[in-house]
Amino acid sequence: MSDPHANSFDVLVLGGGSGGYATAFRATQLGLSVALVEKDKLGGTCLHRGCIPTKALLHAGEVADAAREADQFGIQAVFNGVDMKAVNAYKDGVVTKLYKGLQGLAKARKVTLIEGEGRLVGPDAVEVGGTRYTAKNIVLATGSYSKTLPGLVVDGERVITSEHALSLDHVPASAIILGGGVIGCEFASAWKSFGVDVTIVEALPRLLAVEDEASSKALERAFRKRGIAFKVGKPFEGVERTDTGVKVTIQGGTTIEAELLLVAVGRGPTTANLGYEEHGVKMERGFVITDERLRTSVPGIYAVGDIVPGVQLAHRGFQQGIFVAEEIAGQHPQVFDESGIPRVTYSEPEVASVGLNESKARELHGDDKIETVQYDLTGNGKSQILRTAGFVKLVRVKDGPVVGVHMVGARVSELIGEAQLIYNWEAFPGDVAPLVHMHPTQNEALGEAHLALAGKPLHVH
């Protein structure tokens, strides 16, 4: 006789991306039986079509730039071009190794993997390929997809998304990137390093418009110096195919021609036709609405990751997954501050931040309650060795804690760890100033900025 409980679990997770697998792994650690449904590959967009492969391309571009510029360091080197077949092999090798590791972890954690597209069919049930699975708790973690604009048809050849861009078998001569957010700026940076003539088109007034204005302006200066063209405050109006590629029209009637158009206008929640609304899950614009404990409007159903309104970042989904697993297990985890989630654009130079930008801080606390300091990396020895420009900018409430850290420069993504501790622990400048920062490192720049904000500037005028 078959086991009537074979398809019943404590937790059933719909989606195997960063948020989904983190939920599953933590839940099994806490002694819960877990099934994870995934229609593609464990690891989701981040591992296979997002974070990891794009950063591999960016690093390959960094190596290309290093070869071109080797003579300024006294090194004789010759740059002979980019072999995209070899670049893709390197990128895919990184992804494959991480994917195999993830599969091994799932097996070791005794997570039941269910392959196929799952659909919510009840408050405690999901159907996959005609088989019904039930659970005391269901976690929705179906991720996101690359959006386009109304009337803009993605053909996968001349008009492409980031997924297509990651599998290009050649270096295009030229490209127009529609969207000056994180994805657009990262591809612009990588492609320029590969030798592509790049133009970014952005409807908003500046690149990386969600970042502090000083960070945006610094990135724009660096992109101009690198020869990356951009047109901001210029909404897209249309595109037509030509014999050699595409012709894009922007507001004002200006046209730009290139070999291809990359559509990088953001990502939308993957929630359509999955049974969410039909079974009472509250939705808005395709997103699943939750409370601060990530509970949906249906008891026993939770949601994590890109389908929950907020910044669409893999590490946010990962942390939400751990939170939900612990919530289900009755551990009552501490709710985390969304503003305390670190953000990085891995362009050259990198842009990293945590907390509030200056304008948001002034809006919340009042102009007379906010003070800032900006420490230029020209005063930092390691930054001079790396030949990078940029800054560390701190935003604080007067006589209060640091409420925002904003950084621009090569490798500043590696500094965001300390920065997020400063913000999330509500540190005062005087708390950080006495801490010893290793010399020579870029990390010293954080220390110097806090010294200045604490009234003890040493390398700041």
Helices and strands as residue ranges (DSSP letters): E 8-14, H 18-29, E 34-38, H 44-49, H 51-68, G 70-73, H 84-108, E 112-115, E 118-122, E 125-128, E 131-140, E 144-146, E 159-160, H 162-165, E 174-178, H 182-194, E 197-202, H 213-226, E 229-232, E 236-241, E 246-250, E 255-258, E 260-263, E 267-269, G 277-279, E 283-284, E 287-288, E 301-303, G 305-307, H 314-328, G 338-340, E 343-345, E 350-355, H 358-365, G 367-369, E 370-376, G 377-379, H 381-386, E 391-397, E 402-409, G 412-415, H 416-424, H 429-432, H 443-453
